[in-house]
Amino acid sequence: MQPFLLSHFTTTSCIGRGLTATLASLRERRSGLQPCDFEGADLDTWTGSVAGVDDEVLRDDLRAYDCRNNRLAQLSLRQDDFEQAVHRTVARVGRQRMGVFLGTSTAGILQTELAYQRRDPLSGALPADFHYAATHNPYSVSAFVRRFFGLEGPAMAVSSACSSSAKVFASARRMLEAGLIDAAIVGGVDTLCLTTLCGFNSLGLLSSRPCRPFDVNRDGISIGEAAAFILLERVPGSLDANAVLLRGVGESSDAYHMSSPHPQGLGARLAMQQALASAGLPATQIDYINLHGTATPGNDAAEGQAVAALFGELATPCSSTKGATGHTLGAAGALEAVISALALQQGLMPGGANTERLDAAIAVNYLLDNRAQPVSSVLSNSFGFGGTNCSLIFGRAG
């Protein structure tokens, strides 16, 4: 495939607001997970929340979009010079030639939860100030970002569970290659809500400890929230050696089960194979793998089998960063794309936080400590419910 430039990027999660704080947390192997204190969720679990989200005030012209999800989106858009970078690109390519492709799983569903708590006690009617289309609707965040920048190009939302904000790279790539746009904002936003917390609890998937990906005693996920945005553009004539490129994309749908992966990770393996093929790279040229690594027994075992089959047992260094950030669901793909970009630029393979004793039955080269060395190519995995799999390959330009 034709490579594309990640010209600017930013992220906010429980390990930090912006790139500097995120990188510092990765270097220090600091987890942002804390005992769950989300209002209304009396659950024995840990979460990765972003402090101050509800203090963010949307612009006056965007008040109809007011919800926790869009507040976190705005907070992140205003970091790392990202807002200014988009405006500069729009001035060059035009409002109609900039696309918006964002992933989310639950969008602003918290706003609906709050609205139901304020129903009329007699009629059951929802409050008049509740705006489903601008808040709860999965497209809300894309509409919000499009209006935030005054864009007029194509815009869409992807809601394919935990692969959502990885698959947006594929959607943007197709439109760029077709010549329909010249640049795109890609990314994802997901925020904590009762539906997510109670839903995963009902499935028995929440850990009562900070999650421990690939640990022999792993017993479930820790849910986090995050926003991540990337400005994706055509590659210019000259590039800094430290520039980061999207080199490969692989998608698959194994449809094995509604919530469990194929036991041998066949769909995951297919997505990784397609990503390598589209990048024109053999598996031996991947320096580091950012694993999906949710810390559930089945997911980690299946992904481990797929990685070992494709890359060789105990070969390519890999880790999951969800021990630090929690599983940010629809935002995970974009968050971990930014972490992959930082790994490339900083020569840092982050060790998995919280993991203490590796599961010997999973034959992968899982990093318990950070490794500092040049990194040229990174593969990042994002796998969702129903077998919606996506693997991305990023590389340094020089």
Disulfide bonds with the S-S distance in Angstrom:
none
